[in-house]
Amino acid sequence: DVSSNNLCGTIPTTGPFEHIPLS
């Protein structure tokens, strides 16, 4: 969860996490 949240916080519109607003 932490790694995913970090990715979403940095690149929310870049990658498979763009549909996951963990930020």
MMTF fields as JSON, N, C-alpha, C and O atoms, coordinates in Angstrom:
{
  "mmtfVersion": "1.0.0",
  "mmtfProducer": "UNKNOWN",
  "numBonds": 91,
  "numAtoms": 92,
  "numGroups": 23,
  "numChains": 1,
  "numModels": 1,
  "chainsPerModel": [1],
  "groupsPerChain": [23],
  "chainIdList": ["A"],
  "bondAtomList": [4, 2, 8, 6, 12, 10, 16, 14, 20, 18, 24, 22, 28, 26, 32, 30, 36, 34, 40, 38, 44, 42, 48, 46, 52, 50, 56, 54, 60, 58, 64, 62, 68, 66, 72, 70, 76, 74, 80, 78, 84, 82, 88, 86],
  "bondOrderList": [1, 1, 1, 1, 1, 1, 1, 1, 1, 1, 1, 1, 1, 1, 1, 1, 1, 1, 1, 1, 1, 1],
  "groupList": [{"groupName": "ASP", "atomNameList": ["N", "CA", "C", "O"], "elementList": ["N", "C", "C", "O"], "formalChargeList": [0, 0, 0, 0], "bondAtomList": [1, 0, 2, 1, 3, 2], "bondOrderList": [1, 1, 2], "singleLetterCode": "D", "chemCompType": "L-PEPTIDE LINKING"}, {"groupName": "VAL", "atomNameList": ["N", "CA", "C", "O"], "elementList": ["N", "C", "C", "O"], "formalChargeList": [0, 0, 0, 0], "bondAtomList": [1, 0, 2, 1, 3, 2], "bondOrderList": [1, 1, 2], "singleLetterCode": "V", "chemCompType": "L-PEPTIDE LINKING"}, {"groupName": "SER", "atomNameList": ["N", "CA", "C", "O"], "elementList": ["N", "C", "C", "O"], "formalChargeList": [0, 0, 0, 0], "bondAtomList": [1, 0, 2, 1, 3, 2], "bondOrderList": [1, 1, 2], "singleLetterCode": "S", "chemCompType": "L-PEPTIDE LINKING"}, {"groupName": "ASN", "atomNameList": ["N", "CA", "C", "O"], "elementList": ["N", "C", "C", "O"], "formalChargeList": [0, 0, 0, 0], "bondAtomList": [1, 0, 2, 1, 3, 2], "bondOrderList": [1, 1, 2], "singleLetterCode": "N", "chemCompType": "L-PEPTIDE LINKING"}, {"groupName": "LEU", "atomNameList": ["N", "CA", "C", "O"], "elementList": ["N", "C", "C", "O"], "formalChargeList": [0, 0, 0, 0], "bondAtomList": [1, 0, 2, 1, 3, 2], "bondOrderList": [1, 1, 2], "singleLetterCode": "L", "chemCompType": "L-PEPTIDE LINKING"}, {"groupName": "CYS", "atomNameList": ["N", "CA", "C", "O"], "elementList": ["N", "C", "C", "O"], "formalChargeList": [0, 0, 0, 0], "bondAtomList": [1, 0, 2, 1, 3, 2], "bondOrderList": [1, 1, 2], "singleLetterCode": "C", "chemCompType": "L-PEPTIDE LINKING"}, {"groupName": "GLY", "atomNameList": ["N", "CA", "C", "O"], "elementList": ["N", "C", "C", "O"], "formalChargeList": [0, 0, 0, 0], "bondAtomList": [1, 0, 2, 1, 3, 2], "bondOrderList": [1, 1, 2], "singleLetterCode": "G", "chemCompType": "PEPTIDE LINKING"}, {"groupName": "THR", "atomNameList": ["N", "CA", "C", "O"], "elementList": ["N", "C", "C", "O"], "formalChargeList": [0, 0, 0, 0], "bondAtomList": [1, 0, 2, 1, 3, 2], "bondOrderList": [1, 1, 2], "singleLetterCode": "T", "chemCompType": "L-PEPTIDE LINKING"}, {"groupName": "ILE", "atomNameList": ["N", "CA", "C", "O"], "elementList": ["N", "C", "C", "O"], "formalChargeList": [0, 0, 0, 0], "bondAtomList": [1, 0, 2, 1, 3, 2], "bondOrderList": [1, 1, 2], "singleLetterCode": "I", "chemCompType": "L-PEPTIDE LINKING"}, {"groupName": "PRO", "atomNameList": ["N", "CA", "C", "O"], "elementList": ["N", "C", "C", "O"], "formalChargeList": [0, 0, 0, 0], "bondAtomList": [1, 0, 2, 1, 3, 2], "bondOrderList": [1, 1, 2], "singleLetterCode": "P", "chemCompType": "L-PEPTIDE LINKING"}, {"groupName": "PHE", "atomNameList": ["N", "CA", "C", "O"], "elementList": ["N", "C", "C", "O"], "formalChargeList": [0, 0, 0, 0], "bondAtomList": [1, 0, 2, 1, 3, 2], "bondOrderList": [1, 1, 2], "singleLetterCode": "F", "chemCompType": "L-PEPTIDE LINKING"}, {"groupName": "GLU", "atomNameList": ["N", "CA", "C", "O"], "elementList": ["N", "C", "C", "O"], "formalChargeList": [0, 0, 0, 0], "bondAtomList": [1, 0, 2, 1, 3, 2], "bondOrderList": [1, 1, 2], "singleLetterCode": "E", "chemCompType": "L-PEPTIDE LINKING"}, {"groupName": "HIS", "atomNameList": ["N", "CA", "C", "O"], "elementList": ["N", "C", "C", "O"], "formalChargeList": [0, 0, 0, 0], "bondAtomList": [1, 0, 2, 1, 3, 2], "bondOrderList": [1, 1, 2], "singleLetterCode": "H", "chemCompType": "L-PEPTIDE LINKING"}],
  "groupTypeList": [0, 1, 2, 2, 3, 3, 4, 5, 6, 7, 8, 9, 7, 7, 6, 9, 10, 11, 12, 8, 9, 4, 2],
  "groupIdList": [1, 2, 3, 4, 5, 6, 7, 8, 9, 10, 11, 12, 13, 14, 15, 16, 17, 18, 19, 20, 21, 22, 23],
  "secStructList": [7, 2, 2, 2, 2, 2, 2, 2, 2, 2, 7, 6, 6, 1, 1, 6, 6, 6, 6, 7, 7, 7, 7],
  "xCoordList": [0.832, 0.0, 0.871, 0.571, 1.94, 2.807, 3.464, 3.519, 3.96, 4.635, 3.651, 3.993, 2.438, 1.41, 0.997, 0.79, 0.883, 0.487, 1.561, 1.259, 2.803, 3.922, 3.928, 4.169, 3.658, 3.628, 2.49, 2.644, 1.346, 0.173, 0.371, -0.146, 1.115, 1.371, 2.34, 2.304, 3.207, 4.211, 3.702, 3.809, 3.144, 2.653, 1.219, 1.0, 0.25, -1.148, -1.75, -2.776, -1.116, -1.64, -0.644, -0.689, 0.247, 1.251, 1.442, 2.044, 0.925, 1.061, -0.281, -1.322, -0.259, -1.475, -2.152, -3.209, -1.543, -2.101, -2.941, -3.484, -3.041, -3.757, -5.233, -5.892, -5.756, -7.159, -7.319, -8.424, -6.198, -6.253, -5.773, -4.578, -6.697, -6.372, -5.986, -6.739, -4.816, -4.365, -3.738, -3.448, -3.536, -2.911, -3.846, -3.501],
  "yCoordList": [-1.208, 0.0, 1.265, 2.246, 1.213, 2.388, 2.721, 3.883, 1.695, 1.894, 2.403, 3.248, 1.881, 2.283, 3.729, 4.5, 4.079, 5.424, 6.427, 7.537, 6.016, 6.872, 7.153, 8.279, 6.102, 6.222, 7.135, 7.968, 6.957, 7.734, 9.198, 10.094, 9.431, 10.791, 11.505, 12.727, 10.721, 11.297, 11.356, 12.385, 10.231, 10.167, 9.631, 8.481, 10.452, 10.026, 9.823, 9.158, 10.393, 10.268, 9.523, 9.614, 8.789, 8.053, 6.674, 6.52, 5.671, 4.309, 3.698, 4.327, 2.466, 1.711, 2.21, 1.708, 3.202, 3.707, 4.961, 5.543, 5.373, 6.602, 6.491, 7.499, 5.25, 5.058, 4.794, 4.545, 4.851, 4.618, 5.866, 6.021, 6.746, 7.994, 7.741, 8.085, 7.142, 6.849, 8.085, 8.108, 9.106, 10.315, 11.011, 12.062],
  "zCoordList": [0.0, 0.0, 0.0, -0.681, 0.772, 0.888, -0.446, -0.849, -1.124, -2.398, -3.454, -4.281, -3.412, -4.375, -4.125, -5.062, -2.857, -2.471, -2.892, -3.33, -2.75, -3.102, -4.6, -5.035, -5.386, -6.831, -7.269, -8.161, -6.617, -6.98, -6.604, -7.272, -5.54, -5.082, -6.01, -6.15, -6.643, -7.535, -8.967, -9.635, -9.435, -10.811, -10.854, -11.236, -10.467, -10.418, -11.804, -11.947, -12.823, -14.182, -15.06, -16.286, -14.42, -15.186, -14.593, -13.53, -15.289, -14.781, -14.431, -14.617, -13.92, -13.591, -12.319, -11.937, -11.662, -10.411, -10.647, -9.708, -11.932, -12.241, -11.88, -11.624, -11.861, -11.528, -10.035, -9.551, -9.309, -7.861, -7.108, -6.859, -6.75, -6.042, -4.589, -3.677, -4.37, -3.011, -2.377, -1.181, -3.196, -2.698, -1.707, -1.166]
}
